[in-house]
Amino acid sequence: MIHPRDEMQDAPSAIFLSEYLLDINDGSGFLSPLSAQDQKTVRKLGTRCTFSKGSGIFPQGDSHTGVWIIEAGRVRTYCTGPTGREITLAYWSPGHFIGGPEVFGHGHHVWSADALEDCEMLFCPA
């Protein structure tokens, strides 16, 4: 028998809290509106990074310095409460970006992100 959690691990789409299922893949084609040449330029200006399963991408409280575009793998975003309890906010899949809400205001991450599996990401500095 397959446990529902195991099925979720193989799912290719993102999962996040939303009132509307139609919103679930908003942002999954973050670079897709750009022309092929513009996508190439963005990738050239960004820094390609790899993260092993379980490694942290950014911690809650760190300064925003740019956005991370997921090119392969899946990422979990979560908030750590005062007691140390982690509350998962979302699971993100390729094509989504993370780390952006305050990027241009140079704020601080209000949640953390880690790699659910080996990931390839593009870091685009602010």
Residue frames as a rotation matrix with the C-alpha (Angstrom) as fourth column:
MET 1
0.578 0.816 0.000 0.00
0.816 -0.578 0.000 0.00
0.000 0.000 -1.000 0.00
ILE 2
-0.424 -0.680 0.598 1.29
0.665 -0.682 -0.305 3.47
0.615 0.268 0.741 -0.91
HIS 3
-0.133 0.297 -0.946 0.98
0.852 -0.453 -0.262 6.08
-0.507 -0.840 -0.193 1.79
PRO 4
0.790 0.512 0.337 -0.51
0.613 -0.677 -0.408 9.43
0.019 0.529 -0.849 0.61
ARG 5
0.674 -0.611 -0.416 2.65
-0.262 -0.724 0.638 11.21
-0.690 -0.321 -0.648 1.81
ASP 6
-0.283 -0.794 0.538 4.77
0.298 0.460 0.836 9.01
-0.912 0.397 0.106 -0.51
GLU 7
0.203 0.440 0.875 2.54
0.972 0.017 -0.234 9.93
-0.118 0.898 -0.424 -3.46
MET 8
0.958 0.165 -0.233 3.00
0.168 -0.986 -0.008 13.62
-0.231 -0.031 -0.973 -2.63
GLN 9
0.191 -0.970 -0.149 6.81
-0.065 -0.164 0.984 13.24
-0.979 -0.179 -0.094 -2.75
ASP 10
-0.509 -0.380 0.772 6.51
0.658 0.407 0.634 12.20
-0.555 0.831 0.042 -6.43
ALA 11
0.571 0.810 0.133 4.08
0.728 -0.424 -0.539 14.96
-0.380 0.405 -0.832 -7.41
PRO 12
-0.286 -0.763 0.580 5.60
0.941 -0.336 0.021 17.44
0.179 0.552 0.815 -9.89
SER 13
0.176 0.425 0.888 3.49
0.356 -0.868 0.345 20.47
0.918 0.255 -0.304 -8.95
ALA 14
-0.804 -0.431 0.409 3.79
-0.134 -0.539 -0.832 22.98
0.579 -0.723 0.376 -6.15
ILE 15
0.125 0.823 -0.554 1.68
0.780 0.264 0.568 22.87
0.613 -0.503 -0.609 -3.03
PHE 16
-0.921 -0.381 0.084 0.91
0.240 -0.722 -0.649 25.98
0.308 -0.577 0.756 -1.05
LEU 17
-0.441 0.784 -0.436 -1.83
0.684 -0.021 -0.729 27.46
-0.581 -0.620 -0.527 1.06
SER 18
-0.973 0.218 -0.074 -4.44
-0.212 -0.725 0.655 29.08
0.089 0.653 0.752 -1.14
GLU 19
-0.319 0.934 0.158 -8.17
-0.374 0.029 -0.927 29.52
-0.871 -0.355 0.340 -1.12
TYR 20
0.662 0.565 -0.493 -8.30
-0.625 0.053 -0.779 28.69
-0.413 0.824 0.388 -4.82
LEU 21
0.387 -0.494 0.779 -6.86
0.365 0.858 0.363 25.62
-0.847 0.143 0.512 -6.54
LEU 22
0.863 -0.026 0.504 -6.45
0.486 -0.225 -0.844 27.68
0.136 0.974 -0.181 -9.71
ASP 23
0.805 -0.561 0.192 -3.64
-0.583 -0.809 0.082 29.60
0.109 -0.178 -0.978 -7.97
ILE 24
0.826 -0.436 0.357 -1.52
0.050 0.687 0.725 26.52
-0.561 -0.581 0.590 -7.33
ASN 25
0.203 -0.809 0.552 0.82
0.922 0.348 0.171 26.91
-0.331 0.474 0.816 -10.27
ASP 26
0.972 0.067 0.224 0.85
0.132 -0.948 -0.291 30.72
0.193 0.312 -0.930 -10.53
GLY 27
0.590 -0.805 0.063 4.44
-0.761 -0.528 0.376 31.74
-0.269 -0.269 -0.925 -10.96
SER 28
0.512 -0.412 0.754 5.60
0.129 0.904 0.407 28.31
-0.849 -0.111 0.516 -12.13
GLY 29
0.409 -0.401 0.819 6.76
0.909 0.103 -0.404 29.77
0.077 0.910 0.407 -15.42
PHE 30
0.485 -0.178 -0.856 8.61
0.426 -0.807 0.409 32.70
-0.764 -0.563 -0.316 -13.90
LEU 31
-0.462 -0.759 -0.459 10.91
-0.107 -0.466 0.878 33.17
-0.881 0.455 0.134 -16.90
SER 32
-0.353 0.305 0.885 8.52
0.782 0.615 0.100 31.89
-0.514 0.727 -0.456 -19.58
PRO 33
0.736 0.658 -0.159 7.07
0.450 -0.651 -0.611 35.33
-0.506 0.378 -0.775 -20.55
LEU 34
0.220 -0.752 -0.621 10.58
-0.461 -0.641 0.613 36.37
-0.860 0.152 -0.488 -21.60
SER 35
0.760 -0.083 -0.644 11.95
-0.615 0.230 -0.755 35.79
0.211 0.970 0.124 -25.09
ALA 36
0.846 -0.498 -0.191 14.55
0.505 0.863 -0.019 33.05
0.174 -0.081 0.981 -25.50
GLN 37
0.009 -0.882 0.472 17.26
0.416 -0.426 -0.803 35.73
0.909 0.203 0.363 -25.74
ASP 38
0.133 0.101 0.986 16.05
-0.687 -0.708 0.165 37.49
0.715 -0.699 -0.025 -22.57
GLN 39
0.976 0.193 0.105 15.94
-0.213 0.706 0.675 34.15
0.056 -0.681 0.730 -20.71
LYS 40
0.501 -0.863 -0.071 19.52
0.711 0.457 -0.535 33.52
0.494 0.217 0.842 -21.82
THR 41
-0.111 -0.517 0.848 20.53
-0.076 -0.847 -0.526 36.98
0.991 -0.123 0.055 -20.56
VAL 42
0.572 0.388 0.722 18.89
-0.731 -0.156 0.664 36.42
0.370 -0.908 0.194 -17.15
ARG 43
0.972 -0.210 -0.101 20.62
0.232 0.915 0.329 33.05
0.023 -0.343 0.939 -16.81
LYS 44
0.210 -0.945 0.250 23.95
0.612 -0.072 -0.788 34.64
0.763 0.318 0.563 -17.76
LEU 45
-0.094 -0.191 0.977 23.52
-0.420 -0.882 -0.213 37.39
0.903 -0.430 0.002 -15.15
GLY 46
0.757 0.441 0.481 22.45
-0.624 0.271 0.733 34.95
0.193 -0.855 0.480 -12.45
THR 47
-0.452 -0.874 0.180 24.54
-0.883 0.411 -0.226 32.41
0.124 -0.261 -0.957 -10.58
ARG 48
0.352 0.523 -0.776 23.78
-0.409 0.832 0.375 28.71
0.842 0.186 0.507 -10.96
CYS 49
-0.424 -0.412 0.806 23.78
-0.903 0.124 -0.412 26.90
0.069 -0.902 -0.425 -7.63
THR 50
-0.064 0.407 -0.911 23.20
-0.110 0.905 0.412 23.33
0.992 0.126 -0.013 -6.55
PHE 51
-0.209 0.096 0.973 21.82
-0.974 -0.115 -0.197 22.22
0.093 -0.989 0.117 -3.20
SER 52
-0.836 -0.096 -0.541 21.88
-0.077 0.995 -0.057 18.69
0.544 -0.007 -0.839 -1.86
LYS 53
0.172 0.940 -0.296 18.72
0.196 0.261 0.945 17.18
0.965 -0.221 -0.139 -0.38
GLY 54
0.525 0.179 -0.832 18.19
0.824 0.140 0.549 18.59
0.215 -0.974 -0.074 3.10
SER 55
-0.558 -0.803 -0.210 20.51
0.830 -0.548 -0.107 21.58
-0.029 -0.234 0.972 2.77
GLY 56
0.223 0.620 -0.752 19.35
0.598 -0.696 -0.396 25.09
-0.769 -0.361 -0.527 3.58
ILE 57
0.094 -0.113 0.989 18.90
0.919 -0.372 -0.130 27.68
0.383 0.921 0.069 0.86
PHE 58
-0.502 -0.279 0.819 18.28
-0.110 -0.918 -0.381 30.66
0.858 -0.281 0.430 3.11
PRO 59
-0.581 0.263 -0.770 17.36
0.793 0.399 -0.461 30.98
0.186 -0.878 -0.440 6.80
GLN 60
0.567 0.817 0.106 14.61
0.684 -0.538 0.493 33.00
0.460 -0.207 -0.863 8.36
GLY 61
0.754 -0.213 -0.621 15.97
0.366 -0.649 0.667 36.40
-0.545 -0.731 -0.411 9.40
ASP 62
-0.346 -0.906 0.245 18.68
0.732 -0.097 0.674 36.69
-0.587 0.412 0.697 6.73
SER 63
-0.209 0.189 -0.959 18.69
-0.357 -0.928 -0.105 39.75
-0.910 0.321 0.262 4.49
HIS 64
0.728 0.455 0.513 17.08
0.387 0.346 -0.855 39.55
-0.567 0.820 0.076 1.07
THR 65
-0.234 -0.846 -0.479 19.73
-0.206 -0.439 0.875 39.81
-0.950 0.304 -0.072 -1.61
GLY 66
-0.692 0.055 -0.720 17.86
-0.721 0.000 0.693 38.42
0.038 0.998 0.040 -4.62
VAL 67
0.448 0.866 0.222 15.52
-0.827 0.496 -0.264 35.67
-0.339 -0.066 0.939 -5.79
TRP 68
-0.686 -0.559 0.467 16.10
-0.386 0.823 0.417 31.97
-0.617 0.106 -0.780 -6.35
ILE 69
0.217 0.709 -0.670 14.57
-0.976 0.161 -0.145 30.37
0.005 0.686 0.728 -9.46
ILE 70
0.009 -0.140 0.990 14.10
-0.360 0.923 0.134 26.63
-0.933 -0.357 -0.042 -9.13
GLU 71
-0.101 -0.123 -0.987 15.33
-0.995 0.035 0.098 24.87
0.022 0.992 -0.126 -12.27
ALA 72
-0.072 0.116 -0.991 15.33
-0.182 0.975 0.127 21.28
0.981 0.189 -0.049 -10.96
GLY 73
-0.786 -0.183 -0.590 14.22
0.467 0.449 -0.762 19.69
0.405 -0.874 -0.267 -7.70
ARG 74
0.346 0.922 0.175 11.74
0.409 -0.316 0.856 20.80
0.844 -0.225 -0.487 -5.06
VAL 75
-0.770 -0.569 0.290 12.01
0.085 -0.541 -0.836 23.28
0.633 -0.619 0.465 -2.21
ARG 76
0.192 0.780 -0.596 10.15
0.892 0.115 0.438 23.59
0.410 -0.616 -0.673 1.08
THR 77
-0.502 -0.251 0.828 9.53
-0.131 -0.924 -0.359 27.00
0.855 -0.289 0.431 2.65
TYR 78
0.248 0.529 -0.812 8.73
0.742 0.435 0.510 27.10
0.622 -0.729 -0.285 6.35
CYS 79
0.214 -0.093 0.972 8.53
-0.489 -0.872 0.024 29.38
0.846 -0.481 -0.232 9.36
THR 80
-0.355 -0.370 -0.859 10.17
0.588 0.625 -0.513 28.53
0.727 -0.687 -0.004 12.67
GLY 81
0.632 0.696 0.341 8.20
0.105 -0.512 0.853 29.60
0.768 -0.503 -0.396 15.72
PRO 82
0.275 -0.517 0.811 9.63
-0.829 -0.554 -0.071 30.79
0.486 -0.653 -0.581 19.04
THR 83
0.583 -0.009 0.812 9.56
-0.591 0.681 0.432 27.22
-0.557 -0.732 0.392 20.41
GLY 84
-0.540 -0.842 -0.012 11.54
-0.575 0.359 0.735 25.92
-0.614 0.404 -0.678 17.44
ARG 85
-0.010 0.628 0.778 8.54
0.386 0.720 -0.576 24.25
-0.922 0.295 -0.250 15.81
GLU 86
-0.913 -0.316 -0.257 8.65
-0.132 -0.367 0.921 24.41
-0.386 0.875 0.293 12.01
ILE 87
0.157 0.984 0.089 5.45
0.096 0.074 -0.993 25.17
-0.983 0.164 -0.083 10.11
THR 88
-0.666 -0.384 0.639 5.62
0.615 0.201 0.762 24.27
-0.422 0.901 0.102 6.43
LEU 89
-0.207 0.545 -0.813 4.25
-0.305 -0.825 -0.475 27.05
-0.930 0.149 0.337 4.23
ALA 90
0.720 0.423 -0.549 4.72
-0.626 0.056 -0.778 25.58
-0.299 0.904 0.305 0.75
TYR 91
0.023 -0.680 0.733 6.45
0.372 0.686 0.626 23.09
-0.928 0.258 0.269 -1.50
TRP 92
0.473 0.064 -0.879 7.83
-0.602 -0.706 -0.375 24.64
-0.644 0.706 -0.295 -4.70
SER 93
0.456 -0.231 0.860 8.70
0.548 0.834 -0.066 22.93
-0.701 0.501 0.507 -7.98
PRO 94
-0.567 -0.774 0.282 10.77
0.687 -0.255 0.680 23.85
-0.454 0.580 0.677 -11.07
GLY 95
-0.310 0.385 0.869 9.85
0.695 -0.532 0.484 27.15
0.649 0.754 -0.102 -12.66
HIS 96
0.809 0.572 -0.137 8.84
0.491 -0.528 0.693 28.81
0.324 -0.628 -0.708 -9.39
PHE 97
-0.224 -0.863 0.453 10.93
0.090 -0.482 -0.872 31.40
0.970 -0.155 0.186 -7.60
ILE 98
0.588 0.318 -0.744 11.44
0.752 0.123 0.647 31.83
0.298 -0.940 -0.167 -3.86
GLY 99
-0.167 -0.718 -0.676 12.84
0.936 -0.331 0.120 34.56
-0.310 -0.612 0.727 -1.65
GLY 100
-0.536 -0.155 0.830 11.22
0.712 -0.611 0.345 37.53
0.454 0.776 0.438 -3.31
PRO 101
0.404 0.907 -0.119 8.66
0.883 -0.353 0.309 39.40
0.238 -0.230 -0.944 -1.18
GLU 102
0.852 -0.097 -0.515 11.04
0.190 -0.859 0.475 42.05
-0.488 -0.502 -0.714 0.17
VAL 103
0.262 -0.859 0.441 13.86
0.931 0.345 0.119 41.72
-0.254 0.379 0.890 -2.32
PHE 104
0.020 -0.268 0.963 13.71
0.657 -0.723 -0.215 45.28
0.754 0.637 0.161 -3.60
GLY 105
0.744 0.258 0.616 13.16
-0.268 -0.730 0.629 46.77
0.612 -0.633 -0.474 -0.14
HIS 106
-0.275 -0.936 -0.218 16.15
-0.222 0.283 -0.933 44.83
0.936 -0.208 -0.286 1.17
GLY 107
0.436 0.518 0.736 14.12
-0.859 -0.005 0.513 43.40
0.269 -0.855 0.442 4.03
HIS 108
-0.648 -0.612 0.453 14.65
-0.734 0.660 -0.160 40.12
-0.201 -0.436 -0.877 5.83
HIS 109
-0.546 0.429 -0.720 13.34
-0.178 0.780 0.600 36.65
0.819 0.455 -0.349 5.06
VAL 110
-0.158 0.582 0.798 10.35
-0.985 -0.151 -0.084 35.93
0.072 -0.799 0.597 7.26
TRP 111
0.863 0.319 0.393 10.68
-0.357 0.934 0.025 32.21
-0.359 -0.161 0.919 6.53
SER 112
-0.234 -0.950 0.205 13.36
-0.562 0.304 0.769 29.67
-0.793 0.064 -0.606 5.64
ALA 113
0.709 0.383 -0.592 13.83
-0.704 0.416 -0.575 27.46
0.026 0.825 0.565 2.60
ASP 114
-0.231 -0.805 0.546 15.50
-0.598 0.560 0.573 24.07
-0.767 -0.194 -0.611 2.23
ALA 115
-0.425 -0.038 -0.905 15.97
-0.857 0.337 0.389 21.51
0.290 0.941 -0.176 -0.53
LEU 116
0.467 0.658 0.591 13.52
-0.753 0.646 -0.125 18.60
-0.464 -0.387 0.797 -0.39
GLU 117
0.748 -0.341 0.570 15.69
0.520 0.834 -0.184 16.83
-0.412 0.434 0.801 -2.94
ASP 118
-0.405 -0.914 0.006 18.82
0.683 -0.298 0.667 17.69
-0.608 0.274 0.745 -4.90
CYS 119
0.699 0.695 -0.169 18.13
0.471 -0.624 -0.624 21.06
-0.539 0.356 -0.763 -6.54
GLU 120
-0.527 -0.704 0.475 19.56
0.850 -0.431 0.305 23.21
-0.010 0.565 0.825 -9.30
MET 121
0.540 0.707 -0.456 18.73
0.726 -0.666 -0.172 26.86
-0.425 -0.238 -0.873 -8.84
LEU 122
-0.153 -0.505 0.849 19.50
0.747 -0.622 -0.236 30.19
0.647 0.598 0.472 -10.44
PHE 123
0.079 0.109 -0.991 20.23
0.844 -0.537 0.008 33.03
-0.531 -0.836 -0.135 -8.03
CYS 124
0.050 0.018 0.999 19.34
0.720 -0.694 -0.023 36.46
0.693 0.720 -0.048 -9.42
PRO 125
-0.591 -0.354 -0.725 20.72
0.788 -0.448 -0.423 39.28
-0.176 -0.821 0.543 -7.26
ALA 126
0.502 0.823 -0.267 18.59
0.779 -0.564 -0.273 42.33
-0.376 -0.071 -0.924 -6.53
